[in-house]
Amino acid sequence: MLALACVSGPVCAYAGSPVVSASDPFVQGVHSLPPLASVLAQSGKPVDKYAASVSQSPATAAAQDDPSASSTSAVDPAASSLLGTEGGNDADSAAAVADSNLWARVRQGFQLRDLSGPLVEANTRWYQQRPQYVSRMLDRARRYLYHVVQEVQKRGMPTEIALLPMVESAFNPQAYSNANAAGLWQFIPSTARLYGLKESPWYDGRRDVIAGTDAALNYLQKLFLDFGSWDLALAAYNCGEGCVARAMQHNAARGLPTNYQSLPLPAETKNYVPKLMAMKQLVEDPQAFGVDLAPIPDSPYFTKVSLDTGNIDVNTAARLAGMSTQDFLALNPAFPRKLIHAHNEVTVLVPVDKASQFQSNLEQGDWDRWEPYQVRRGESLEAVAKKFDVSAQRLAEHNVLRLYRGHFRLAQTILVPVKADDGGTSLADSRGAWEAVAHTLGTPAGTAIDRSAAPVARWHTVHRGEGLLELAHRYGATVAQIKAWNHLRSTRLRAGQRLVMYRRGAAPRNVSARTRARPAQVSHYTVRRGDTLFAIAKRFDVSLADLRAWNHLRHGELRPGQHLVVRAG
């Protein structure tokens, strides 16, 4: 039986999937990729109608297009059902070139063949029934779309690819999935690292508009070279190369077609390209979706400004740029602590019409910089706030404050705002102090932990495959206790979920007493033909990891008539 499971974003952590290594020549050259046409030519891969027209203008490519090209291409027609150029009329193309509306350029660059079928219709209806959702998404897209389209066309890719963030994140750079995928392009950490996206307590490259777009397009180009068609490349972007490769092998071994629509892919992946087709229809016919596709100027919305003048919080940066904090964060979502740590030169984005004002205000230096400061054990938060003329709330926004009745429980390095001309304040050693601050950031910033009000506890971030039973053994607790501490209704966990874990004997007494009085209920299930572990776990509302642990299943193998233990509560 072929077991397939998937999560959103690039790319599923798929058991047994081939993993791209850092030594992959494509990954090593990730920041200096040539146009796709020359990559194809050098690699010996078949160059189809799409790739051959990369270096031409759309109008020239359309004029020279050979209708028989797709049938004589070396690419398997079944596996390249979306390749090719849409039919259109020359008058419309000429009008589009003359139009300064970015949407016209997007339409003109459409090259994927239209996909049809029930899934396309269902996903199109889903968006049509939610015009307010679509309108919000289009409004967010206005900030980023010009840059994405520019990068897509620079590489000779179909402009449908520029609509992919609509599917991945609805153009929300703060989007975060259950699978720990983040940013416009929904990278998971492992794939992000392979494509050069850095991550630290101060910066998350997956959310960086420019770096994330560059990495996503590099990855998509690599997938196109791997699979030879954009529909399969897009499927692999969603569920992973191994997922698509195994599905193709499965069909090939049975003499079945290996094109995208014929493959036994996870449900989310089967709907992935249809969702993109729905977005394409939205751009072509917005009235059918009940929305107004407001014009977007075919010119840059933002520009880059380099910061090498110290550490600045985003509220101050937004003020210097004459922007609201919300608008500044929309362009600069890669700073999770709302603090720009300019240990090295850092680039931020501001609207084109704000750049001069921002640069001028930065040079004047009339703003606070944030630096590490060593607080003493027993020192009060109020005294520290008063010393630096700042509110306790503002300190908590950028720090994890470990307090006991309003006083620091232990000596701790925190960040404080310092006037640019303040040379009389004794601050901690720079590099080691920043590392000390980073070490405390395992707890979410913006919270003050007062030990007088809570038992000794710690946060645990759930990793893929972990179950409550495993965590209960690790922390010396019961499954029921962990569920009670975290108000969990079921035993299923998701990667990236944060759970509070109390030390032995430190849990709230009322919770411990209640959970000890409720032992887990054990039931048995007899496996039937066609059952899968996933289906059984879902039926009993438990996690796969727990189900394997209870029954000592190493590889998830099942056979009809097998008896499984299932624990509830």
Number of C-alpha atoms within 10 A of each C-alpha: 7 9 14 16 17 19 21 23 27 28 25 25 20 17 11 9 16 12 14 13 12 13 10 11 9 18 20 15 13 19 14 10 15 13 17 24 20 15 17 20 13 9 11 9 14 15 20 21 21 20 22 16 19 20 17 13 12 19 15 11 17 18 10 11 16 10 11 9 12 20 10 12 14 13 18 16 15 14 21 23 20 20 23 21 23 15 10 10 9 12 8 11 19 12 11 18 14 10 14 15 16 19 22 21 21 24 18 21 23 21 21 24 17 18 17 11 9 9 19 21 15 15 20 22 14 14 18 20 13 13 17 14 13 22 17 13 17 19 13 17 19 17 19 22 23 23 20 23 23 17 18 20 19 14 18 21 26 24 23 20 23 23 21 23 23 21 21 25 22 20 25 22 26 20 17 19 20 13 23 20 29 28 28 29 30 30 32 23 20 15 24 24 16 20 24 19 21 15 16 10 17 16 20 20 24 32 30 26 23 19 17 26 23 19 25 21 20 21 22 19 21 18 21 19 19 15 19 22 24 26 25 28 23 25 25 25 25 27 27 26 25 18 28 28 18 19 20 22 14 17 16 13 8 8 9 13 14 22 19 26 21 15 21 20 23 20 11 15 25 19 18 24 26 25 24 24 26 25 22 23 15 20 18 15 14 18 12 14 23 17 18 14 17 13 12 18 14 18 13 14 18 19 15 14 15 12 19 14 16 18 20 20 19 20 16 17 23 18 15 19 22 16 18 15 16 13 14 21 23 19 20 23 25 26 21 19 19 21 23 24 23 16 14 11 11 16 15 21 22 26 19 13 12 16 19 14 12 20 15 12 17 17 9 8 14 12 19 18 21 21 21 24 22 18 18 14 13 15 16 17 21 13 12 18 17 11 11 14 13 15 13 16 13 13 23 18 17 22 24 24 27 19 21 18 14 18 20 21 20 14 13 19 26 24 22 23 21 20 15 14 10 9 9 6 11 10 17 17 12 13 10 12 20 19 13 16 19 17 12 18 16 13 17 15 18 17 16 20 19 17 17 12 10 13 15 15 14 12 13 15 14 17 15 15 13 18 23 23 21 15 18 16 11 9 13 13 20 20 22 25 23 25 18 15 17 12 10 14 10 15 23 17 22 18 16 17 14 15 18 13 22 21 13 11 12 13 20 13 11 8 14 19 12 13 20 12 9 11 14 15 9 10 11 10 13 12 17 13 9 10 13 17 19 15 12 18 19 13 9 16 15 22 24 21 22 22 23 20 15 13 13 12 14 8 7 14 10 17 13 11 11 10 14 19 15 21 19 15 16
